[in-house]
Amino acid sequence: MPQPERRFRPRISLQIPTQIRPAGKLGPEWTCQTINVSMMGAYFSADVAPHVGELVHVFIEIPKEVSGKPTARYCFTARIIHVETDHPVAGKAGVGVNFYSYERMGKSNHT
């Protein structure tokens, strides 16, 4: 039986290079690729599988199609809400996050 849709905002299928790192820590930054994005959260493919519940910083360039504002780079504080191993491709983790807060880091060079 299909699961009911839980999202409040529609997601847009976009493949955007993204970086994540644990919040509140200086540590490694991992490069990922978004699969879909909204202003409330994102789903991406990653080489690492953070722990569900972990807070992370997500560095991403949000296009005008998602935000309604000129394309800009943002740093979101997000919580990992689910991790799927070997999905969407073998050897990668599918990581879903909810955004809690953000800081606009500046206008994109691609506007």
Beta strands, then each sheet from edge to edge (+ up, - down):
strand 1: 12-13
strand 2: 17-22
strand 3: 30-37
strand 4: 41-46
strand 5: 55-62
strand 6: 72-85
strand 7: 93-107
sheet 1: 1+ 3- 2+ 5- 6+ 7- 4+
end
